Structure formats: C-alpha cells, structure tokens
C-alpha cells in the first residue's frame, strides 16, 4: 500500500510526506500523525494546515478526517504543543 491509498491522503499528501522522509504507511504509523505534522511544519510546507494533522490521524485510524471527535483533536493539539 502507498500513502496515497490511505483514507484521507492523496497525491499531494504523499508528495509532502515523501519530502520529509515518510515514504510509506508503515513509516507514518511508526512516527504518528503529530510527528509527521511537525516534520511538515518544520519543512515550511506551503499550504499546510491542521487539516493535514486530522487527515493523517484519520488515515492511521481508517476514519474520515471530518469525523474525528473534538476530544481527539484537542489531544492531538496538546501533543503538538508538547514538542
């Protein structure tokens, strides 16, 4: 499976992630959505928004990013703030 085959992710997401060394779903799972988002943010990825964080978390859980509960979003933001 390629990153682009995961729910919520497409060619643009796959390209972004590849630029920061995340080449496959296994690597994304190993790092987690928050670390992947940090790497994208630190690489000054143009157009990056928190929707990318929700999308990656949803991809890992196989859930549509729009259905991620507010509580989970708060957890992700808290983890992002910790790093």
Residue frames relative to the residue before (quaternion, step in Angstrom):
aa qw qx qy qz dx dy dz
X 1.0000 0.0000 0.0000 0.0000 0.00 0.00 0.00
X 0.2876 -0.7339 0.5922 0.1671 3.54 -1.12 0.75
X 0.6757 -0.4790 0.3649 0.4253 3.56 -1.25 0.37
X 0.6649 0.5382 -0.2941 0.4263 3.55 0.97 -0.93
X 0.6399 0.5305 -0.3171 0.4566 3.57 1.26 -0.37
X 0.5568 0.6037 -0.3916 0.4150 3.57 1.26 -0.23
X 0.6070 -0.5458 0.4328 0.3827 3.55 -1.18 0.60
X 0.8286 0.2350 -0.2173 0.4594 3.56 -1.10 0.86
X 0.7081 0.4284 -0.2661 0.4943 3.60 1.16 -0.36
X 0.0763 -0.7931 0.6036 0.0279 3.52 -1.09 0.73
X 0.8008 -0.2938 0.2053 0.4798 3.56 -1.25 -0.29
X 0.6560 0.5123 -0.3202 0.4525 3.59 0.93 -0.85
X 0.6535 0.5000 -0.3097 0.4764 3.58 0.93 -0.88
X 0.6477 0.5300 -0.3097 0.4512 3.55 0.96 -0.88
X 0.6456 0.5129 -0.3071 0.4752 3.56 1.04 -0.83
X 0.6423 0.5223 -0.3176 0.4624 3.59 0.90 -0.92
X 0.7012 0.4762 -0.2797 0.4509 3.55 0.77 -1.04
X 0.6223 0.5479 -0.3348 0.4477 3.57 1.02 -0.76
X 0.6340 0.5501 -0.3213 0.4384 3.58 1.05 -0.76
X 0.7416 0.3489 -0.2172 0.5302 3.60 1.16 -0.52
X 0.6701 -0.5691 0.2800 0.3856 3.56 1.17 0.60
X 0.5641 0.5502 -0.4073 0.4617 3.57 1.23 0.31
X 0.0756 -0.8750 0.4773 -0.0295 3.52 -0.01 1.38
X 0.8122 0.1382 -0.0439 0.5651 3.60 1.17 -0.42
X 0.6849 -0.4995 0.3349 0.4114 3.59 -1.24 0.33
X 0.6104 0.5645 -0.3568 0.4260 3.58 1.06 -0.68
X 0.6654 0.4890 -0.2998 0.4777 3.56 0.98 -0.85
X 0.6199 0.5253 -0.3418 0.4721 3.59 1.02 -0.72
X 0.6605 0.5015 -0.3042 0.4686 3.58 0.94 -0.86
X 0.6364 0.5412 -0.3195 0.4472 3.56 1.02 -0.83
X 0.7362 0.4101 -0.2253 0.4890 3.59 0.92 -0.91
X 0.3507 -0.7282 0.5049 0.3030 3.55 1.03 -0.82
X 0.6628 -0.5495 0.3521 0.3671 3.53 -1.23 0.54
X 0.6600 0.5216 -0.3271 0.4305 3.59 0.92 -0.82
X 0.6775 0.4711 -0.3022 0.4772 3.60 0.85 -0.88
X 0.6194 0.5279 -0.3435 0.4687 3.58 1.01 -0.74
X 0.6519 0.5063 -0.3111 0.4711 3.60 0.95 -0.86
X 0.6222 0.5384 -0.3412 0.4544 3.60 0.97 -0.82
X 0.6645 0.5064 -0.3053 0.4569 3.57 0.93 -0.91
X 0.6435 0.5051 -0.3183 0.4791 3.57 1.01 -0.77
X 0.6519 0.5119 -0.3069 0.4678 3.57 0.96 -0.88
X 0.6868 0.4891 -0.2837 0.4567 3.58 0.88 -0.94
X 0.6626 0.4787 -0.2922 0.4964 3.57 1.22 -0.48
X 0.3975 -0.7425 0.4527 0.2930 3.59 1.32 0.14
X 0.0914 0.8239 -0.5470 0.1171 3.55 0.90 0.99
X 0.3853 -0.7417 0.4949 0.2378 3.60 -0.59 1.10
X 0.8123 0.2589 -0.2019 0.4821 3.55 -0.96 0.89
X 0.4281 0.7141 -0.4583 0.3111 3.58 1.28 0.02
X 0.0500 0.7724 -0.6318 0.0414 3.56 -1.00 0.87
X 0.6948 -0.4604 0.3392 0.4362 3.54 -1.28 0.10
X 0.5128 0.6316 -0.4305 0.3910 3.59 1.18 -0.34
X 0.6012 0.5523 -0.3602 0.4515 3.60 1.12 -0.59
X 0.6250 0.5249 -0.3336 0.4718 3.59 1.04 -0.73
X 0.6649 0.4846 -0.3084 0.4774 3.57 0.87 -0.94
X 0.6465 0.5378 -0.3217 0.4351 3.59 0.95 -0.87
X 0.6842 0.4747 -0.2948 0.4686 3.59 0.89 -0.88
X 0.6381 0.5051 -0.3372 0.4733 3.58 0.97 -0.76
X 0.6560 0.5028 -0.3048 0.4732 3.57 0.98 -0.84
X 0.6196 0.5429 -0.3431 0.4512 3.58 1.04 -0.75
X 0.6765 0.4963 -0.2928 0.4586 3.56 0.94 -0.85
X 0.7337 0.3861 -0.2141 0.5165 3.56 1.15 -0.65
X 0.3648 -0.7458 0.4627 0.3109 3.57 1.36 -0.13
X 0.4824 0.6159 -0.4418 0.4390 3.54 0.96 1.06
X 0.5273 -0.6038 0.4877 0.3457 3.57 -1.03 0.74
X 0.5211 -0.6802 0.4173 0.3026 3.58 -0.79 1.04
X 0.6351 0.5435 -0.3373 0.4329 3.59 1.09 -0.56
X 0.6834 0.4771 -0.2785 0.4772 3.57 1.26 -0.31
X 0.4282 0.6869 -0.4811 0.3367 3.58 1.25 0.11
X 0.4462 -0.7236 0.4577 0.2602 3.58 -0.68 1.08
X 0.6374 -0.5426 0.3960 0.3774 3.56 -1.18 0.61
X 0.6106 0.5614 -0.3447 0.4395 3.59 1.03 -0.77
X 0.6695 0.4841 -0.2982 0.4780 3.59 0.92 -0.88
X 0.6249 0.5291 -0.3392 0.4631 3.59 1.00 -0.75
X 0.6361 0.5156 -0.3262 0.4724 3.60 1.00 -0.78
X 0.6316 0.5291 -0.3286 0.4617 3.60 1.01 -0.80
X 0.6608 0.5051 -0.3017 0.4660 3.58 0.93 -0.90
X 0.6639 0.4998 -0.3041 0.4657 3.59 0.94 -0.85
X 0.6307 0.5210 -0.3297 0.4712 3.57 1.03 -0.77
X 0.6507 0.4981 -0.3131 0.4802 3.59 0.97 -0.82
X 0.6326 0.5291 -0.3255 0.4625 3.58 1.00 -0.78
X 0.6692 0.5046 -0.2930 0.4602 3.58 0.98 -0.84
X 0.6017 0.5842 -0.3481 0.4190 3.59 1.16 -0.62
X 0.7279 0.4440 -0.2385 0.4648 3.56 1.01 -0.81
